[in-house]
């Protein structure tokens, strides 16, 4: 029959092992996440608005905002800071491709939560008219 060898683990060995495990766990990369949330789950106030789908152009702009959203980009190691990004476009379109999304990537790389706003455009038939993007 085999014998069982007794192994003693000293305090110093335990602490060194625990430190190695903790360092390894801290070095593991947690994947960044993106969540898209509608601003109004039951539809924007006042009604109206465009029909169809969100229009995305090759230049990175969007229009025909049927459902305004907040796209939340969570960094792998958040610092606790967050910023809302509302891209420009002269209220005719939203420059997600060359304004909002590059800014979001820059922030996330620095541990800052980036919230990209896709807002209603005033010329798209919303009952609120020119106030639609401000609501």
Secondary structure, 3 states (H helix, E strand, C coil): CCCCCCCCCCHHHHHHHHHHHHHHHHHCCCCCEEEEEECCCCCCCCCECCCCCCEECCCCEEECCCCCEEEEEECCCCCCCEEEECCCCCCCCEEHHHHHHHHHHHHHHCCCEEEEEECCCHHHCECCHHHHHHC
